[in-house]
Amino acid sequence: MSNVVEIRGVSKSFEQFSLDQVQFEVKKGFITGLIGPNGAGKSTMIKIMMDMVRPSGGEVRIFGSSLTEDPGLKERIGYVSDENYYYENMTLRNMRKMIAPFYKNWDNAAFTRYLEMFELSEKSKIKNLSRGMKMKFSLAVALSHHAELLLMDEPTAGLDPVFRRELLDLLGEEILDENKSIVFSTHITNDLDRIADYIIFMNRGKVVFSDSKDEVLERYVMVKGGRELLDMDVRQVFVGIREGAHGFEALAPDRREAERVFQGIALLETPTLEDIMYFTVKGGKAHV
């Protein structure tokens, strides 16, 4: 199985935040979800992959090469960001005329089809679009030059629930072409429960895990029971715990160990990605 993205020991320091030896791979032909709370480093990693931010250490390979050494590789990448920067007084038609020449494989028919699908008019000016409509335009641009890799930074931000679901269905259709790959960064993990094949979880500038979604959901387990079960030794089993007046619920990173300790005395359930993110961030621990 080939990789379209390889991140090796990437570090980058800012005034109040740093990436610390980030390492992961993105498999060709799959949707990879990049999750984590706000400030975890997701957007910074997407920008590093796009060569918009230069790391202070480590290596970034896209299609086996470096964008720094071969900027032309960007033609093979579709980039969607929640920070959409366009000329505010231009219409969508004129923005398309400005953008299209940068891509050898630009497809005007596809662009028109996506505008119709997203209910956008070419006559509309950028300044008159809502945040969600700007995101739809950005998506139309990214999908209209037959990119092999889509890098999407919070693409569902500002979108209504109906279009969010339509977008997820569209991405599912795009990935049927096994030559295409998608990296989907979001803190709305419900989106990835439906479509992601692989999950990269970042917290505080580090990778907590990078694995297939199915393996992650099989490895972690939610435990629910009475507070009398909690002692110092038992607490060490968990990533994070939420306690109430009548009991507790907690996330354990090792299903087999949790079953050994709690089988028959507590309720064991498969967690959602949101559960895993919430309890890991709340517990402040990184389990690999």
Salt bridges, closest charged atoms under 4 A:
ASP20 OD2 - LYS206 NZ 3.63
GLU25 OE2 - ARG8 NH2 2.62
GLU25 OE1 - LYS27 NZ 3.21
ASP51 OD1 - ARG54 NE 2.71
GLU59 OE2 - ARG61 NH1 3.77
ASP82 OD2 - ARG131 NH2 3.82
GLU83 OE1 - LYS47 NZ 3.31
GLU88 OE2 - LYS134 NZ 3.40
ASP107 OD2 - HIS146 NE2 2.98
GLU122 OE1 - ARG93 NE 3.37
GLU122 OE2 - ARG96 NH2 3.72
GLU148 OE2 - ARG76 NE 2.87
GLU154 OE2 - HIS187 ND1 3.03
ASP169 OD1 - ARG194 NH2 3.18
GLU174 OE1 - LYS180 NZ 2.77
ASP191 OD1 - ARG164 NH2 2.66
ASP211 OD2 - ARG219 NH1 3.00
GLU243 OE1 - ARG227 NH2 3.23
GLU243 OE2 - ARG235 NH1 2.99
GLU249 OE1 - LYS224 NZ 3.97
GLU249 OE2 - ARG242 NH2 2.02
GLU257 OE2 - ARG260 NH2 2.68
GLU269 OE1 - LYS224 NZ 3.06
